[in-house]
Amino acid sequence: MEIIHVNNKNREIYLSNANPCVMALGFFDGVHLGHQQVINKAKQIANEKKLTLACMSFFPHPKEVLKKGEEPVQYLM
């Protein structure tokens, strides 16, 4: 597993070197059964298309960014 932190300074480098992939995108604050289904479905599609599987999670929770602290977000982990 490789963890990549993309920011404004390195974004263009990663974009220029990017290969097609299938991505499970979400807020994975603990991989419960629902999250596992999302990741497994992405894995199935990646295998069918012979592409790399990637998972992207957000932190902090998007609600914290968009609502700017109006509602406290309860994290599983």
Secondary structure per residue as TSV (DSSP state, phi and psi in degrees):
chain	resnum	aa	ss	phi	psi
A	1	M	-	360.0	137.8
A	2	E	-	-120.8	131.5
A	3	I	-	-103.8	126.7
A	4	I	-	-120.6	126.0
A	5	H	-	-103.0	110.9
A	6	V	-	-96.4	134.8
A	7	N	-	-140.7	-179.0
A	8	N	T	-61.5	-29.2
A	9	K	T	-76.2	-33.5
A	10	N	T	-111.2	1.4
A	11	R	H	-56.3	-48.0
A	12	E	H	-63.2	-35.7
A	13	I	H	-63.5	-47.9
A	14	Y	H	-66.5	-38.7
A	15	L	H	-63.8	-39.9
A	16	S	H	-71.2	-22.5
A	17	N	T	-103.3	5.2
A	18	A	-	-73.6	143.9
A	19	N	-	-114.4	155.9
A	20	P	-	-59.0	144.4
A	21	C	E	-154.6	171.9
A	22	V	E	-109.3	129.8
A	23	M	E	-119.8	130.9
A	24	A	E	-90.5	115.4
A	25	L	E	-114.4	127.4
A	26	G	E	-179.7	-171.2
A	27	F	-	-107.9	93.3
A	28	F	-	-95.0	80.5
A	29	D	S	-92.6	31.7
A	30	G	S	140.7	129.0
A	31	V	-	-91.5	81.1
A	32	H	-	-81.1	-177.7
A	33	L	H	-59.0	-38.6
A	34	G	H	-64.0	-44.2
A	35	H	H	-63.1	-40.2
A	36	Q	H	-61.4	-38.7
A	37	Q	H	-63.8	-42.2
A	38	V	H	-62.1	-46.8
A	39	I	H	-67.3	-41.9
A	40	N	H	-65.1	-36.8
A	41	K	H	-65.7	-42.5
A	42	A	H	-63.3	-38.6
A	43	K	H	-64.1	-41.9
A	44	Q	H	-60.5	-46.4
A	45	I	H	-64.7	-42.0
A	46	A	H	-60.8	-43.3
A	47	N	H	-63.4	-43.7
A	48	E	H	-61.6	-38.5
A	49	K	H	-92.7	0.0
A	50	K	T	55.1	47.9
A	51	L	-	-120.0	163.6
A	52	T	E	-73.4	143.3
A	53	L	E	-93.7	134.9
A	54	A	E	-129.8	147.4
A	55	C	E	-122.4	133.2
A	56	M	E	-124.2	125.6
A	57	S	E	-119.4	151.3
A	58	F	-	-100.3	145.4
A	59	F	S	-154.1	127.1
A	60	P	S	-72.5	177.0
A	61	H	-	-56.4	138.6
A	62	P	H	-53.5	-32.3
A	63	K	H	-61.1	-35.7
A	64	E	H	-65.5	-33.3
A	65	V	H	-79.5	-47.1
A	66	L	H	-75.4	-36.1
A	67	K	S	-95.1	-6.8
A	68	K	T	50.4	51.0
A	69	G	T	81.7	7.0
A	70	E	S	-62.3	-40.2
A	71	E	S	-122.0	125.9
A	72	P	-	-68.3	139.0
A	73	V	-	-99.2	129.2
A	74	Q	-	-91.3	119.7
A	75	Y	-	-93.4	142.9
A	76	L	-	-71.0	-40.6
A	77	M	-	-131.4	360.0
